[in-house]
């Protein structure tokens, strides 16, 4: 079980702190290790991490349940992030910070939504460079793909361009982007003469059926760039094609909005 130093004498009038056993990820095993040493374990049953009952920096006991003679305790001791003696952070403090940071990060779909919402504004801004310098003109889907790729790199690391899709009706094609870690496929369209709402709708229906079979596609994002307003009612197209069925979430964005 190991050696545990006396925790008594810290509260006065015979009251004392018991010893807490905590794993390195911050899971409390017991708050009464000294009075119930049989509860000692070397590994956490929740995560398998090593347990500790002393501060790694100063070897002070981790404070557990506070015993007061003649008083029946109703509360329990909470896991603290810092040693009460030396002030050093316990091992789980850093891990909690990482976890909290990840939880605060935006959902990947929200980040892609943000890119779609700002795309037209960014494309216009690129045309107004200092001293009339050359820039990226958004003339076709390849231009849309280049700019979207740049914007995706702000939020995602593993961006795979032009991966092959599963066969559909005897044909294979290339997807625009696969975000492998997020299981998201992004398909890009740009309206033009001869490619309006009907043609875009037909293409997206085929894309949706094709990606149902892709092992890394749990969400399909279809971004339709319509700078000339060829789609009269973009909200209807988004509503008609956005869906969630058979494990595939489909979200359609038509931008700019009206």
Secondary structure, 3 states (H helix, E strand, C coil): CCCCCCCEEEEECCEEEEECEEECCCCEEECCCCCCHHHCCCECCCCCCEEECECCCCCCECEEEEECCCCCCCCCCCCCCECCCCCCECHHHHHHHHHHHHHHCCCHHHHHHHHHHHHHHHHHHHCCCHHHCCCCCCCCHHHHHHHHHHHHCCCCCCEEECCECCCECCECCECCEEEHHHCEEEEEEECECCECHHHHHHHHHHHHHHHCCCCCCCEEEEEEECCCCCCCCHHHHHHHHCEEECCEEEEEEEECCC
